[in-house]
Amino acid sequence: MFEHHKEPLKSTGEFVSRQIQYLAFALVILSFSLGIGTLGYHLTGKLQWLDSFLNASMILTGMGPVDKMETEGGKIFSALYALFSGVAFLTFVGVLFAPVYHRFLHKFHLDIDDNKGDE
């Protein structure tokens, strides 16, 4: 997974490769979440496919719904999807930025270790 803090920092090429892998996984999470929302809005809210996709996208990113749900099933789905979306979007962002955050902390830790030798 990630290198230990006592190991040297990976090369830029290895970092880019890792970032691409994490991006691919983050896109799987995003696609899965959008798929659930689009299908749910289409089936429970009786919306057209494009409107269902729009609603799912807006809810997933925290912008809010576009179309008002008229059916009870649509309203229940909207509430549950909104709860799911909050967690799903944070997971997407966390997975996407994990390698960048790790590299920053790893570099910071290496810089601290280098300065300890100066004392």
N, C-alpha and C positions, 0 to 999 in steps of 0.2 A: 504494500500500500504506500505509505509515506516513509521517507527515510527518518531514522532516529536522529535526535538532536545532536548526537555525537558524531554522526556520519557527515561527510562533506555534502555541500549543496549540489543537487543534480544540475546537469548542464541545461542550457536554455532549450536545446532540442528535446531533451527528455521531459522538461517542464511543459513544453508546447504539446508534446504527445499525450502527456497526462491530462492536460487541460481539454484536449479534444475528446478524450475518453469520458471525462466528467461532463462535458457539454452534451455528448451523445446520450448519456444516462439522464441528464436533466431534461433533454428534449423528449425522452421516453415518458418521464413523469408528466411533463406538460401535455403531451399528446394524449396520454391516458386520461388525464383530468379533463381536458377539453372534450374528449370522446364521451366520457360519462355525462358531462353537462349537456352536450349537444343532443345525445340520444334521450336523456331524461326530459329536457325541455320539449323535444319533438313528441315524445310519447305521452307525457303527463300534461304538458301545457298546450298541446295541440298547435304548436307553432310550426311554420315552415322550416326547412333545414337551415337556410341561411340565417333566419331570425333566431333559431335555436343556437347556432354557433355564435352569433353576436351576443346573445344573453349570457352564454357560458363564458365567453371571453371577458365580458365586462364584470361578471361576478368573480371570476377567478383572479382578476387583477385588482379587485377591491373597488371598482368604479361604481358598482351598483347595477340593478336590473334596468333593462330598456323597456321590455313589455310587461304589462301587468298580467298576472296569472288569474284567470277566471275560474278554473276548476279547482276543487279541493285538493286533488292529487297534485296539480301543478304547484299549489301553494306549499304543500308539504315537501315536495321535491325541492322547491326553491329554498326553503329554510334549511333542509339537510345539506343541499349542495353548497350553500353559503358557508355553513360550518366546516364542511370538508375543504372548501376552497381556501380558506384561511391557512389551514395546515399545509395543504398541497403547494400553495404558492411559496410559503416560507421554506418548505423542503426543496422546491425547485431552485430557489435563490441560494440556499445553503449548499446544495450539491454543486451548483455552478461556480461558486466562489471559494469552495473548500481548498482547491490547490493554490489559489492566489493567497489566501489567508495563511495557509501552512508555509508557503515559501517566504512570505513576509516575516512570520514569527521565527522560522528557521534561520533566515539571514540575520535577523535581529539578535538571536541567541548566539550565532557565530561571531558577530561583532562584539558582543559582551565578553565571550570567551577570549577573543583576541586581546581585548583591553586588560584582562586580568593578568596577563603576562607582563604588562608594563609596570605593575606595582612592585 
